[in-house]
Amino acid sequence: MDSATAGVIGVNAGAVTITDLNASSTTKAGTITDVTLANYGNSSINASALTSVTLSGGSSTTGGASGTLSIDRGSLTVPPTAST
């Protein structure tokens, strides 16, 4: 379900896969800089521009669940000098 906030999508306690638009480029910088996951299932992020990843999980009393998280920097081989 889409959130009222632009660029935010909500998934309740499910697996999340986030892949940046430029993840397969060897020269273009990523466009996703911030990711927040709460009560997530086994998830992955593939983005080279991450500056902030915020994780939180529920407790057994709230029924929340948190899975594993893998982070990949995509195919970027050389750090860009500017976002492109």
mmCIF file of the N, C-alpha and C atoms, coordinates in Angstrom:
data_MODEL
# 
_entry.id   MODEL 
# 
loop_
_atom_site.group_PDB 
_atom_site.id 
_atom_site.type_symbol 
_atom_site.label_atom_id 
_atom_site.label_alt_id 
_atom_site.label_comp_id 
_atom_site.label_asym_id 
_atom_site.label_entity_id 
_atom_site.label_seq_id 
_atom_site.pdbx_PDB_ins_code 
_atom_site.Cartn_x 
_atom_site.Cartn_y 
_atom_site.Cartn_z 
_atom_site.occupancy 
_atom_site.B_iso_or_equiv 
_atom_site.pdbx_formal_charge 
_atom_site.auth_seq_id 
_atom_site.auth_comp_id 
_atom_site.auth_asym_id 
_atom_site.auth_atom_id 
_atom_site.pdbx_PDB_model_num 
ATOM 1   N N  . MET A 1 1  ? 0.842  -1.165  0.000   1.00 0.00 ? 1  MET A N  1 
ATOM 2   C CA . MET A 1 1  ? 0.000  0.000   0.000   1.00 0.00 ? 1  MET A CA 1 
ATOM 3   C C  . MET A 1 1  ? 0.890  1.230   0.000   1.00 0.00 ? 1  MET A C  1 
ATOM 4   N N  . ASP A 1 2  ? 0.524  2.242   -0.767  1.00 0.00 ? 2  ASP A N  1 
ATOM 5   C CA . ASP A 1 2  ? 1.297  3.472   -0.834  1.00 0.00 ? 2  ASP A CA 1 
ATOM 6   C C  . ASP A 1 2  ? 1.027  4.336   0.380   1.00 0.00 ? 2  ASP A C  1 
ATOM 7   N N  . SER A 1 3  ? 2.041  4.982   0.839   1.00 0.00 ? 3  SER A N  1 
ATOM 8   C CA . SER A 1 3  ? 1.905  5.890   1.977   1.00 0.00 ? 3  SER A CA 1 
ATOM 9   C C  . SER A 1 3  ? 1.520  7.274   1.471   1.00 0.00 ? 3  SER A C  1 
ATOM 10  N N  . ALA A 1 4  ? 1.066  8.120   2.342   1.00 0.00 ? 4  ALA A N  1 
ATOM 11  C CA . ALA A 1 4  ? 0.738  9.493   1.977   1.00 0.00 ? 4  ALA A CA 1 
ATOM 12  C C  . ALA A 1 4  ? 1.997  10.302  1.691   1.00 0.00 ? 4  ALA A C  1 
ATOM 13  N N  . THR A 1 5  ? 3.158  9.811   2.115   1.00 0.00 ? 5  THR A N  1 
ATOM 14  C CA . THR A 1 5  ? 4.416  10.501  1.892   1.00 0.00 ? 5  THR A CA 1 
ATOM 15  C C  . THR A 1 5  ? 5.021  10.063  0.567   1.00 0.00 ? 5  THR A C  1 
ATOM 16  N N  . ALA A 1 6  ? 5.397  11.007  -0.263  1.00 0.00 ? 6  ALA A N  1 
ATOM 17  C CA . ALA A 1 6  ? 5.987  10.693  -1.566  1.00 0.00 ? 6  ALA A CA 1 
ATOM 18  C C  . ALA A 1 6  ? 7.239  9.855   -1.391  1.00 0.00 ? 6  ALA A C  1 
ATOM 19  N N  . GLY A 1 7  ? 7.391  8.827   -2.219  1.00 0.00 ? 7  GLY A N  1 
ATOM 20  C CA . GLY A 1 7  ? 8.568  7.987   -2.177  1.00 0.00 ? 7  GLY A CA 1 
ATOM 21  C C  . GLY A 1 7  ? 8.568  6.948   -1.076  1.00 0.00 ? 7  GLY A C  1 
ATOM 22  N N  . VAL A 1 8  ? 7.466  6.775   -0.379  1.00 0.00 ? 8  VAL A N  1 
ATOM 23  C CA . VAL A 1 8  ? 7.383  5.817   0.717   1.00 0.00 ? 8  VAL A CA 1 
ATOM 24  C C  . VAL A 1 8  ? 6.327  4.773   0.385   1.00 0.00 ? 8  VAL A C  1 
ATOM 25  N N  . ILE A 1 9  ? 6.702  3.522   0.516   1.00 0.00 ? 9  ILE A N  1 
ATOM 26  C CA . ILE A 1 9  ? 5.770  2.421   0.287   1.00 0.00 ? 9  ILE A CA 1 
ATOM 27  C C  . ILE A 1 9  ? 5.765  1.552   1.521   1.00 0.00 ? 9  ILE A C  1 
ATOM 28  N N  . GLY A 1 10 ? 4.605  1.146   1.987   1.00 0.00 ? 10 GLY A N  1 
ATOM 29  C CA . GLY A 1 10 ? 4.511  0.325   3.183   1.00 0.00 ? 10 GLY A CA 1 
ATOM 30  C C  . GLY A 1 10 ? 4.217  -1.128  2.858   1.00 0.00 ? 10 GLY A C  1 
ATOM 31  N N  . VAL A 1 11 ? 4.905  -2.038  3.529   1.00 0.00 ? 11 VAL A N  1 
ATOM 32  C CA . VAL A 1 11 ? 4.664  -3.473  3.441   1.00 0.00 ? 11 VAL A CA 1 
ATOM 33  C C  . VAL A 1 11 ? 4.664  -3.988  4.866   1.00 0.00 ? 11 VAL A C  1 
ATOM 34  N N  . ASN A 1 12 ? 3.616  -4.665  5.277   1.00 0.00 ? 12 ASN A N  1 
ATOM 35  C CA . ASN A 1 12 ? 3.482  -5.101  6.660   1.00 0.00 ? 12 ASN A CA 1 
ATOM 36  C C  . ASN A 1 12 ? 4.163  -6.443  6.893   1.00 0.00 ? 12 ASN A C  1 
ATOM 37  N N  . ALA A 1 13 ? 5.264  -6.437  7.648   1.00 0.00 ? 13 ALA A N  1 
ATOM 38  C CA . ALA A 1 13 ? 5.985  -7.639  8.082   1.00 0.00 ? 13 ALA A CA 1 
ATOM 39  C C  . ALA A 1 13 ? 6.310  -8.583  6.940   1.00 0.00 ? 13 ALA A C  1 
ATOM 40  N N  . GLY A 1 14 ? 6.644  -8.036  5.789   1.00 0.00 ? 14 GLY A N  1 
ATOM 41  C CA . GLY A 1 14 ? 6.972  -8.871  4.643   1.00 0.00 ? 14 GLY A CA 1 
ATOM 42  C C  . GLY A 1 14 ? 8.409  -8.696  4.211   1.00 0.00 ? 14 GLY A C  1 
ATOM 43  N N  . ALA A 1 15 ? 8.827  -9.553  3.285   1.00 0.00 ? 15 ALA A N  1 
ATOM 44  C CA . ALA A 1 15 ? 10.153 -9.427  2.701   1.00 0.00 ? 15 ALA A CA 1 
ATOM 45  C C  . ALA A 1 15 ? 10.146 -8.220  1.770   1.00 0.00 ? 15 ALA A C  1 
ATOM 46  N N  . VAL A 1 16 ? 11.217 -7.435  1.812   1.00 0.00 ? 16 VAL A N  1 
ATOM 47  C CA . VAL A 1 16 ? 11.319 -6.231  1.006   1.00 0.00 ? 16 VAL A CA 1 
ATOM 48  C C  . VAL A 1 16 ? 12.583 -6.324  0.162   1.00 0.00 ? 16 VAL A C  1 
ATOM 49  N N  . THR A 1 17 ? 12.451 -6.040  -1.132  1.00 0.00 ? 17 THR A N  1 
ATOM 50  C CA . THR A 1 17 ? 13.607 -5.963  -2.015  1.00 0.00 ? 17 THR A CA 1 
ATOM 51  C C  . THR A 1 17 ? 13.644 -4.568  -2.603  1.00 0.00 ? 17 THR A C  1 
ATOM 52  N N  . ILE A 1 18 ? 14.737 -3.856  -2.356  1.00 0.00 ? 18 ILE A N  1 
ATOM 53  C CA . ILE A 1 18 ? 14.903 -2.493  -2.856  1.00 0.00 ? 18 ILE A CA 1 
ATOM 54  C C  . ILE A 1 18 ? 16.073 -2.514  -3.826  1.00 0.00 ? 18 ILE A C  1 
ATOM 55  N N  . THR A 1 19 ? 15.803 -2.147  -5.086  1.00 0.00 ? 19 THR A N  1 
ATOM 56  C CA . THR A 1 19 ? 16.847 -2.106  -6.102  1.00 0.00 ? 19 THR A CA 1 
ATOM 57  C C  . THR A 1 19 ? 16.859 -0.722  -6.729  1.00 0.00 ? 19 THR A C  1 
ATOM 58  N N  . ASP A 1 20 ? 17.980 -0.040  -6.613  1.00 0.00 ? 20 ASP A N  1 
ATOM 59  C CA . ASP A 1 20 ? 18.125 1.288   -7.171  1.00 0.00 ? 20 ASP A CA 1 
ATOM 60  C C  . ASP A 1 20 ? 18.033 1.245   -8.688  1.00 0.00 ? 20 ASP A C  1 
ATOM 61  N N  . LEU A 1 21 ? 17.512 2.312   -9.274  1.00 0.00 ? 21 LEU A N  1 
ATOM 62  C CA . LEU A 1 21 ? 17.396 2.442   -10.723 1.00 0.00 ? 21 LEU A CA 1 
ATOM 63  C C  . LEU A 1 21 ? 18.732 2.227   -11.413 1.00 0.00 ? 21 LEU A C  1 
ATOM 64  N N  . ASN A 1 22 ? 19.828 2.676   -10.815 1.00 0.00 ? 22 ASN A N  1 
ATOM 65  C CA . ASN A 1 22 ? 21.155 2.571   -11.418 1.00 0.00 ? 22 ASN A CA 1 
ATOM 66  C C  . ASN A 1 22 ? 21.986 1.416   -10.870 1.00 0.00 ? 22 ASN A C  1 
ATOM 67  N N  . ALA A 1 23 ? 21.364 0.457   -10.234 1.00 0.00 ? 23 ALA A N  1 
ATOM 68  C CA . ALA A 1 23 ? 22.109 -0.649  -9.613  1.00 0.00 ? 23 ALA A CA 1 
ATOM 69  C C  . ALA A 1 23 ? 22.932 -1.453  -10.615 1.00 0.00 ? 23 ALA A C  1 
ATOM 70  N N  . SER A 1 24 ? 22.486 -1.546  -11.859 1.00 0.00 ? 24 SER A N  1 
ATOM 71  C CA . SER A 1 24 ? 23.220 -2.345  -12.843 1.00 0.00 ? 24 SER A CA 1 
ATOM 72  C C  . SER A 1 24 ? 24.262 -1.529  -13.610 1.00 0.00 ? 24 SER A C  1 
ATOM 73  N N  . SER A 1 25 ? 24.353 -0.225  -13.368 1.00 0.00 ? 25 SER A N  1 
ATOM 74  C CA . SER A 1 25 ? 25.314 0.629   -14.064 1.00 0.00 ? 25 SER A CA 1 
ATOM 75  C C  . SER A 1 25 ? 26.677 0.573   -13.378 1.00 0.00 ? 25 SER A C  1 
ATOM 76  N N  . THR A 1 26 ? 27.731 0.539   -14.178 1.00 0.00 ? 26 THR A N  1 
ATOM 77  C CA . THR A 1 26 ? 29.080 0.555   -13.616 1.00 0.00 ? 26 THR A CA 1 
ATOM 78  C C  . THR A 1 26 ? 29.614 1.981   -13.470 1.00 0.00 ? 26 THR A C  1 
ATOM 79  N N  . THR A 1 27 ? 28.870 2.976   -13.967 1.00 0.00 ? 27 THR A N  1 
ATOM 80  C CA . THR A 1 27 ? 29.350 4.355   -13.922 1.00 0.00 ? 27 THR A CA 1 
ATOM 81  C C  . THR A 1 27 ? 28.381 5.330   -13.273 1.00 0.00 ? 27 THR A C  1 
ATOM 82  N N  . LYS A 1 28 ? 27.094 5.056   -13.264 1.00 0.00 ? 28 LYS A N  1 
ATOM 83  C CA . LYS A 1 28 ? 26.111 5.993   -12.711 1.00 0.00 ? 28 LYS A CA 1 
ATOM 84  C C  . LYS A 1 28 ? 25.903 5.742   -11.223 1.00 0.00 ? 28 LYS A C  1 
ATOM 85  N N  . ALA A 1 29 ? 25.873 6.826   -10.479 1.00 0.00 ? 29 ALA A N  1 
ATOM 86  C CA . ALA A 1 29 ? 25.653 6.735   -9.041  1.00 0.00 ? 29 ALA A CA 1 
ATOM 87  C C  . ALA A 1 29 ? 24.213 6.337   -8.752  1.00 0.00 ? 29 ALA A C  1 
ATOM 88  N N  . GLY A 1 30 ? 24.029 5.719   -7.619  1.00 0.00 ? 30 GLY A N  1 
ATOM 89  C CA . GLY A 1 30 ? 22.686 5.350   -7.198  1.00 0.00 ? 30 GLY A CA 1 
ATOM 90  C C  . GLY A 1 30 ? 21.858 6.581   -6.859  1.00 0.00 ? 30 GLY A C  1 
ATOM 91  N N  . THR A 1 31 ? 20.547 6.373   -6.729  1.00 0.00 ? 31 THR A N  1 
ATOM 92  C CA . THR A 1 31 ? 19.644 7.479   -6.427  1.00 0.00 ? 31 THR A CA 1 
ATOM 93  C C  . THR A 1 31 ? 18.968 7.329   -5.075  1.00 0.00 ? 31 THR A C  1 
ATOM 94  N N  . ILE A 1 32 ? 19.010 6.148   -4.490  1.00 0.00 ? 32 ILE A N  1 
ATOM 95  C CA . ILE A 1 32 ? 18.387 5.916   -3.183  1.00 0.00 ? 32 ILE A CA 1 
ATOM 96  C C  . ILE A 1 32 ? 19.420 6.198   -2.098  1.00 0.00 ? 32 ILE A C  1 
ATOM 97  N N  . THR A 1 33 ? 19.098 7.139   -1.208  1.00 0.00 ? 33 THR A N  1 
ATOM 98  C CA . THR A 1 33 ? 20.052 7.497   -0.164  1.00 0.00 ? 33 THR A CA 1 
ATOM 99  C C  . THR A 1 33 ? 19.618 7.044   1.232   1.00 0.00 ? 33 THR A C  1 
ATOM 100 N N  . ASP A 1 34 ? 18.322 6.926   1.467   1.00 0.00 ? 34 ASP A N  1 
ATOM 101 C CA . ASP A 1 34 ? 17.822 6.582   2.803   1.00 0.00 ? 34 ASP A CA 1 
ATOM 102 C C  . ASP A 1 34 ? 16.824 5.439   2.728   1.00 0.00 ? 34 ASP A C  1 
ATOM 103 N N  . VAL A 1 35 ? 16.978 4.475   3.627   1.00 0.00 ? 35 VAL A N  1 
ATOM 104 C CA . VAL A 1 35 ? 16.046 3.353   3.720   1.00 0.00 ? 35 VAL A CA 1 
ATOM 105 C C  . VAL A 1 35 ? 15.693 3.154   5.187   1.00 0.00 ? 35 VAL A C  1 
ATOM 106 N N  . THR A 1 36 ? 14.414 2.988   5.461   1.00 0.00 ? 36 THR A N  1 
ATOM 107 C CA . THR A 1 36 ? 13.947 2.681   6.807   1.00 0.00 ? 36 THR A CA 1 
ATOM 108 C C  . THR A 1 36 ? 13.101 1.422   6.746   1.00 0.00 ? 36 THR A C  1 
ATOM 109 N N  . LEU A 1 37 ? 13.448 0.432   7.549   1.00 0.00 ? 37 LEU A N  1 
ATOM 110 C CA . LEU A 1 37 ? 12.679 -0.816  7.624   1.00 0.00 ? 37 LEU A CA 1 
ATOM 111 C C  . LEU A 1 37 ? 12.281 -1.060  9.074   1.00 0.00 ? 37 LEU A C  1 
ATOM 112 N N  . ALA A 1 38 ? 11.028 -1.409  9.263   1.00 0.00 ? 38 ALA A N  1 
ATOM 113 C CA . ALA A 1 38 ? 10.524 -1.747  10.593  1.00 0.00 ? 38 ALA A CA 1 
ATOM 114 C C  . ALA A 1 38 ? 9.696  -3.012  10.481  1.00 0.00 ? 38 ALA A C  1 
ATOM 115 N N  . ASN A 1 39 ? 9.930  -3.952  11.390  1.00 0.00 ? 39 ASN A N  1 
ATOM 116 C CA . ASN A 1 39 ? 9.176  -5.207  11.404  1.00 0.00 ? 39 ASN A CA 1 
ATOM 117 C C  . ASN A 1 39 ? 9.176  -5.879  10.034  1.00 0.00 ? 39 ASN A C  1 
ATOM 118 N N  . TYR A 1 40 ? 10.335 -6.022  9.474   1.00 0.00 ? 40 TYR A N  1 
ATOM 119 C CA . TYR A 1 40 ? 10.501 -6.528  8.121   1.00 0.00 ? 40 TYR A CA 1 
ATOM 120 C C  . TYR A 1 40 ? 10.868 -8.002  8.114   1.00 0.00 ? 40 TYR A C  1 
ATOM 121 N N  . GLY A 1 41 ? 10.544 -8.672  7.007   1.00 0.00 ? 41 GLY A N  1 
ATOM 122 C CA . GLY A 1 41 ? 10.985 -10.043 6.789   1.00 0.00 ? 41 GLY A CA 1 
ATOM 123 C C  . GLY A 1 41 ? 12.373 -10.018 6.150   1.00 0.00 ? 41 GLY A C  1 
ATOM 124 N N  . ASN A 1 42 ? 12.870 -11.167 5.700   1.00 0.00 ? 42 ASN A N  1 
ATOM 125 C CA . ASN A 1 42 ? 14.181 -11.235 5.059   1.00 0.00 ? 42 ASN A CA 1 
ATOM 126 C C  . ASN A 1 42 ? 14.183 -10.299 3.856   1.00 0.00 ? 42 ASN A C  1 
ATOM 127 N N  . SER A 1 43 ? 15.094 -9.320  3.858   1.00 0.00 ? 43 SER A N  1 
ATOM 128 C CA . SER A 1 43 ? 15.057 -8.241  2.884   1.00 0.00 ? 43 SER A CA 1 
ATOM 129 C C  . SER A 1 43 ? 16.428 -7.958  2.309   1.00 0.00 ? 43 SER A C  1 
ATOM 130 N N  . SER A 1 44 ? 16.447 -7.197  1.183   1.00 0.00 ? 44 SER A N  1 
ATOM 131 C CA . SER A 1 44 ? 17.718 -6.830  0.562   1.00 0.00 ? 44 SER A CA 1 
ATOM 132 C C  . SER A 1 44 ? 17.633 -5.429  -0.025  1.00 0.00 ? 44 SER A C  1 
ATOM 133 N N  . ILE A 1 45 ? 18.791 -4.759  -0.045  1.00 0.00 ? 45 ILE A N  1 
ATOM 134 C CA . ILE A 1 45 ? 18.927 -3.438  -0.641  1.00 0.00 ? 45 ILE A CA 1 
ATOM 135 C C  . ILE A 1 45 ? 20.091 -3.514  -1.619  1.00 0.00 ? 45 ILE A C  1 
ATOM 136 N N  . ASN A 1 46 ? 19.879 -3.035  -2.845  1.00 0.00 ? 46 ASN A N  1 
ATOM 137 C CA . ASN A 1 46 ? 20.933 -2.983  -3.851  1.00 0.00 ? 46 ASN A CA 1 
ATOM 138 C C  . ASN A 1 46 ? 21.005 -1.535  -4.325  1.00 0.00 ? 46 ASN A C  1 
ATOM 139 N N  . ALA A 1 47 ? 21.888 -0.743  -3.724  1.00 0.00 ? 47 ALA A N  1 
ATOM 140 C CA . ALA A 1 47 ? 21.998 0.677   -4.029  1.00 0.00 ? 47 ALA A CA 1 
ATOM 141 C C  . ALA A 1 47 ? 23.377 1.181   -3.624  1.00 0.00 ? 47 ALA A C  1 
ATOM 142 N N  . SER A 1 48 ? 23.970 2.039   -4.457  1.00 0.00 ? 48 SER A N  1 
ATOM 143 C CA . SER A 1 48 ? 25.329 2.508   -4.185  1.00 0.00 ? 48 SER A CA 1 
ATOM 144 C C  . SER A 1 48 ? 25.389 3.871   -3.503  1.00 0.00 ? 48 SER A C  1 
ATOM 145 N N  . ALA A 1 49 ? 24.246 4.533   -3.295  1.00 0.00 ? 49 ALA A N  1 
ATOM 146 C CA . ALA A 1 49 ? 24.269 5.882   -2.724  1.00 0.00 ? 49 ALA A CA 1 
ATOM 147 C C  . ALA A 1 49 ? 23.751 5.949   -1.293  1.00 0.00 ? 49 ALA A C  1 
ATOM 148 N N  . LEU A 1 50 ? 23.600 4.804   -0.641  1.00 0.00 ? 50 LEU A N  1 
ATOM 149 C CA . LEU A 1 50 ? 23.034 4.815   0.712   1.00 0.00 ? 50 LEU A CA 1 
ATOM 150 C C  . LEU A 1 50 ? 23.872 5.645   1.675   1.00 0.00 ? 50 LEU A C  1 
ATOM 151 N N  . THR A 1 51 ? 23.193 6.522   2.400   1.00 0.00 ? 51 THR A N  1 
ATOM 152 C CA . THR A 1 51 ? 23.856 7.277   3.456   1.00 0.00 ? 51 THR A CA 1 
ATOM 153 C C  . THR A 1 51 ? 23.240 6.965   4.809   1.00 0.00 ? 51 THR A C  1 
ATOM 154 N N  . SER A 1 52 ? 22.022 6.393   4.794   1.00 0.00 ? 52 SER A N  1 
ATOM 155 C CA . SER A 1 52 ? 21.339 6.107   6.054   1.00 0.00 ? 52 SER A CA 1 
ATOM 156 C C  . SER A 1 52 ? 20.442 4.884   5.902   1.00 0.00 ? 52 SER A C  1 
ATOM 157 N N  . VAL A 1 53 ? 20.625 3.929   6.795   1.00 0.00 ? 53 VAL A N  1 
ATOM 158 C CA . VAL A 1 53 ? 19.741 2.762   6.881   1.00 0.00 ? 53 VAL A CA 1 
ATOM 159 C C  . VAL A 1 53 ? 19.267 2.688   8.324   1.00 0.00 ? 53 VAL A C  1 
ATOM 160 N N  . THR A 1 54 ? 17.961 2.764   8.512   1.00 0.00 ? 54 THR A N  1 
ATOM 161 C CA . THR A 1 54 ? 17.384 2.732   9.847   1.00 0.00 ? 54 THR A CA 1 
ATOM 162 C C  . THR A 1 54 ? 16.563 1.458   9.985   1.00 0.00 ? 54 THR A C  1 
ATOM 163 N N  . LEU A 1 55 ? 16.885 0.666   10.995  1.00 0.00 ? 55 LEU A N  1 
ATOM 164 C CA . LEU A 1 55 ? 16.206 -0.609  11.220  1.00 0.00 ? 55 LEU A CA 1 
ATOM 165 C C  . LEU A 1 55 ? 15.551 -0.622  12.589  1.00 0.00 ? 55 LEU A C  1 
ATOM 166 N N  . SER A 1 56 ? 14.348 -1.158  12.646  1.00 0.00 ? 56 SER A N  1 
ATOM 167 C CA . SER A 1 56 ? 13.703 -1.358  13.942  1.00 0.00 ? 56 SER A CA 1 
ATOM 168 C C  . SER A 1 56 ? 12.818 -2.584  13.826  1.00 0.00 ? 56 SER A C  1 
ATOM 169 N N  . GLY A 1 57 ? 12.604 -3.217  14.954  1.00 0.00 ? 57 GLY A N  1 
ATOM 170 C CA . GLY A 1 57 ? 11.801 -4.425  14.946  1.00 0.00 ? 57 GLY A CA 1 
ATOM 171 C C  . GLY A 1 57 ? 10.846 -4.462  16.101  1.00 0.00 ? 57 GLY A C  1 
ATOM 172 N N  . GLY A 1 58 ? 9.829  -5.243  15.923  1.00 0.00 ? 58 GLY A N  1 
ATOM 173 C CA . GLY A 1 58 ? 8.845  -5.408  16.988  1.00 0.00 ? 58 GLY A CA 1 
ATOM 174 C C  . GLY A 1 58 ? 9.320  -6.406  18.012  1.00 0.00 ? 58 GLY A C  1 
ATOM 175 N N  . SER A 1 59 ? 8.550  -6.573  19.015  1.00 0.00 ? 59 SER A N  1 
ATOM 176 C CA . SER A 1 59 ? 8.858  -7.547  20.059  1.00 0.00 ? 59 SER A CA 1 
ATOM 177 C C  . SER A 1 59 ? 7.816  -8.657  20.004  1.00 0.00 ? 59 SER A C  1 
ATOM 178 N N  . SER A 1 60 ? 8.069  -9.709  20.733  1.00 0.00 ? 60 SER A N  1 
ATOM 179 C CA . SER A 1 60 ? 7.118  -10.823 20.748  1.00 0.00 ? 60 SER A CA 1 
ATOM 180 C C  . SER A 1 60 ? 5.776  -10.391 21.327  1.00 0.00 ? 60 SER A C  1 
ATOM 181 N N  . THR A 1 61 ? 5.779  -9.364  22.160  1.00 0.00 ? 61 THR A N  1 
ATOM 182 C CA . THR A 1 61 ? 4.509  -8.915  22.740  1.00 0.00 ? 61 THR A CA 1 
ATOM 183 C C  . THR A 1 61 ? 3.675  -8.108  21.751  1.00 0.00 ? 61 THR A C  1 
ATOM 184 N N  . THR A 1 62 ? 4.343  -7.512  20.728  1.00 0.00 ? 62 THR A N  1 
ATOM 185 C CA . THR A 1 62 ? 3.597  -6.739  19.738  1.00 0.00 ? 62 THR A CA 1 
ATOM 186 C C  . THR A 1 62 ? 3.341  -7.531  18.466  1.00 0.00 ? 62 THR A C  1 
ATOM 187 N N  . GLY A 1 63 ? 3.931  -8.702  18.362  1.00 0.00 ? 63 GLY A N  1 
ATOM 188 C CA . GLY A 1 63 ? 3.752  -9.519  17.165  1.00 0.00 ? 63 GLY A CA 1 
ATOM 189 C C  . GLY A 1 63 ? 4.616  -9.092  16.002  1.00 0.00 ? 63 GLY A C  1 
ATOM 190 N N  . GLY A 1 64 ? 5.515  -8.131  16.214  1.00 0.00 ? 64 GLY A N  1 
ATOM 191 C CA . GLY A 1 64 ? 6.397  -7.665  15.152  1.00 0.00 ? 64 GLY A CA 1 
ATOM 192 C C  . GLY A 1 64 ? 7.479  -8.681  14.856  1.00 0.00 ? 64 GLY A C  1 
ATOM 193 N N  . ALA A 1 65 ? 8.000  -8.631  13.662  1.00 0.00 ? 65 ALA A N  1 
ATOM 194 C CA . ALA A 1 65 ? 9.064  -9.551  13.276  1.00 0.00 ? 65 ALA A CA 1 
ATOM 195 C C  . ALA A 1 65 ? 10.123 -8.797  12.504  1.00 0.00 ? 65 ALA A C  1 
ATOM 196 N N  . SER A 1 66 ? 11.362 -9.186  12.660  1.00 0.00 ? 66 SER A N  1 
ATOM 197 C CA . SER A 1 66 ? 12.432 -8.636  11.851  1.00 0.00 ? 66 SER A CA 1 
ATOM 198 C C  . SER A 1 66 ? 13.244 -9.787  11.310  1.00 0.00 ? 66 SER A C  1 
ATOM 199 N N  . GLY A 1 67 ? 13.531 -9.717  10.011  1.00 0.00 ? 67 GLY A N  1 
ATOM 200 C CA . GLY A 1 67 ? 14.300 -10.771 9.359   1.00 0.00 ? 67 GLY A CA 1 
ATOM 201 C C  . GLY A 1 67 ? 15.732 -10.334 9.146   1.00 0.00 ? 67 GLY A C  1 
ATOM 202 N N  . THR A 1 68 ? 16.389 -10.967 8.200   1.00 0.00 ? 68 THR A N  1 
ATOM 203 C CA . THR A 1 68 ? 17.762 -10.624 7.852   1.00 0.00 ? 68 THR A CA 1 
ATOM 204 C C  . THR A 1 68 ? 17.759 -9.502  6.823   1.00 0.00 ? 68 THR A C  1 
ATOM 205 N N  . LEU A 1 69 ? 18.893 -8.824  6.681   1.00 0.00 ? 69 LEU A N  1 
ATOM 206 C CA . LEU A 1 69 ? 19.031 -7.766  5.690   1.00 0.00 ? 69 LEU A CA 1 
ATOM 207 C C  . LEU A 1 69 ? 20.379 -7.896  5.010   1.00 0.00 ? 69 LEU A C  1 
ATOM 208 N N  . SER A 1 70 ? 20.371 -7.911  3.670   1.00 0.00 ? 70 SER A N  1 
ATOM 209 C CA . SER A 1 70 ? 21.626 -7.875  2.920   1.00 0.00 ? 70 SER A CA 1 
ATOM 210 C C  . SER A 1 70 ? 21.680 -6.554  2.163   1.00 0.00 ? 70 SER A C  1 
ATOM 211 N N  . ILE A 1 71 ? 22.877 -5.976  2.093   1.00 0.00 ? 71 ILE A N  1 
ATOM 212 C CA . ILE A 1 71 ? 23.076 -4.713  1.392   1.00 0.00 ? 71 ILE A CA 1 
ATOM 213 C C  . ILE A 1 71 ? 24.188 -4.911  0.370   1.00 0.00 ? 71 ILE A C  1 
ATOM 214 N N  . ASP A 1 72 ? 23.898 -4.532  -0.884  1.00 0.00 ? 72 ASP A N  1 
ATOM 215 C CA . ASP A 1 72 ? 24.862 -4.637  -1.976  1.00 0.00 ? 72 ASP A CA 1 
ATOM 216 C C  . ASP A 1 72 ? 25.026 -3.252  -2.587  1.00 0.00 ? 72 ASP A C  1 
ATOM 217 N N  . ARG A 1 73 ? 26.185 -2.943  -3.116  1.00 0.00 ? 73 ARG A N  1 
ATOM 218 C CA . ARG A 1 73 ? 26.410 -1.630  -3.712  1.00 0.00 ? 73 ARG A CA 1 
ATOM 219 C C  . ARG A 1 73 ? 26.165 -1.601  -5.204  1.00 0.00 ? 73 ARG A C  1 
ATOM 220 N N  . GLY A 1 74 ? 25.495 -2.576  -5.741  1.00 0.00 ? 74 GLY A N  1 
ATOM 221 C CA . GLY A 1 74 ? 25.208 -2.594  -7.174  1.00 0.00 ? 74 GLY A CA 1 
ATOM 222 C C  . GLY A 1 74 ? 26.456 -2.896  -7.966  1.00 0.00 ? 74 GLY A C  1 
ATOM 223 N N  . SER A 1 75 ? 26.461 -2.484  -9.229  1.00 0.00 ? 75 SER A N  1 
ATOM 224 C CA . SER A 1 75 ? 27.582 -2.760  -10.117 1.00 0.00 ? 75 SER A CA 1 
ATOM 225 C C  . SER A 1 75 ? 28.588 -1.630  -10.194 1.00 0.00 ? 75 SER A C  1 
ATOM 226 N N  . LEU A 1 76 ? 28.401 -0.592  -9.381  1.00 0.00 ? 76 LEU A N  1 
ATOM 227 C CA . LEU A 1 76 ? 29.289 0.560   -9.422  1.00 0.00 ? 76 LEU A CA 1 
ATOM 228 C C  . LEU A 1 76 ? 30.713 0.126   -9.099  1.00 0.00 ? 76 LEU A C  1 
ATOM 229 N N  . THR A 1 77 ? 31.635 0.411   -10.012 1.00 0.00 ? 77 THR A N  1 
ATOM 230 C CA . THR A 1 77 ? 33.025 -0.011  -9.826  1.00 0.00 ? 77 THR A CA 1 
ATOM 231 C C  . THR A 1 77 ? 33.932 1.146   -9.433  1.00 0.00 ? 77 THR A C  1 
ATOM 232 N N  . VAL A 1 78 ? 33.547 2.381   -9.773  1.00 0.00 ? 78 VAL A N  1 
ATOM 233 C CA . VAL A 1 78 ? 34.345 3.553   -9.450  1.00 0.00 ? 78 VAL A CA 1 
ATOM 234 C C  . VAL A 1 78 ? 33.432 4.559   -8.779  1.00 0.00 ? 78 VAL A C  1 
ATOM 235 N N  . PRO A 1 79 ? 33.804 5.053   -7.605  1.00 0.00 ? 79 PRO A N  1 
ATOM 236 C CA . PRO A 1 79 ? 32.954 6.059   -6.961  1.00 0.00 ? 79 PRO A CA 1 
ATOM 237 C C  . PRO A 1 79 ? 32.784 7.264   -7.862  1.00 0.00 ? 79 PRO A C  1 
ATOM 238 N N  . PRO A 1 80 ? 31.562 7.719   -8.083  1.00 0.00 ? 80 PRO A N  1 
ATOM 239 C CA . PRO A 1 80 ? 31.350 8.868   -8.954  1.00 0.00 ? 80 PRO A CA 1 
ATOM 240 C C  . PRO A 1 80 ? 31.807 10.157  -8.279  1.00 0.00 ? 80 PRO A C  1 
ATOM 241 N N  . THR A 1 81 ? 32.111 11.170  -9.087  1.00 0.00 ? 81 THR A N  1 
ATOM 242 C CA . THR A 1 81 ? 32.480 12.467  -8.531  1.00 0.00 ? 81 THR A CA 1 
ATOM 243 C C  . THR A 1 81 ? 31.239 13.328  -8.305  1.00 0.00 ? 81 THR A C  1 
ATOM 244 N N  . ALA A 1 82 ? 30.127 12.926  -8.910  1.00 0.00 ? 82 ALA A N  1 
ATOM 245 C CA . ALA A 1 82 ? 28.857 13.639  -8.701  1.00 0.00 ? 82 ALA A CA 1 
ATOM 246 C C  . ALA A 1 82 ? 27.729 12.658  -8.976  1.00 0.00 ? 82 ALA A C  1 
ATOM 247 N N  . SER A 1 83 ? 26.577 12.923  -8.423  1.00 0.00 ? 83 SER A N  1 
ATOM 248 C CA . SER A 1 83 ? 25.424 12.076  -8.730  1.00 0.00 ? 83 SER A CA 1 
ATOM 249 C C  . SER A 1 83 ? 25.046 12.268  -10.181 1.00 0.00 ? 83 SER A C  1 
ATOM 250 N N  . THR A 1 84 ? 24.980 11.147  -10.894 1.00 0.00 ? 84 THR A N  1 
ATOM 251 C CA . THR A 1 84 ? 24.619 11.216  -12.322 1.00 0.00 ? 84 THR A CA 1 
ATOM 252 C C  . THR A 1 84 ? 23.492 10.267  -12.620 1.00 0.00 ? 84 THR A C  1 
# 
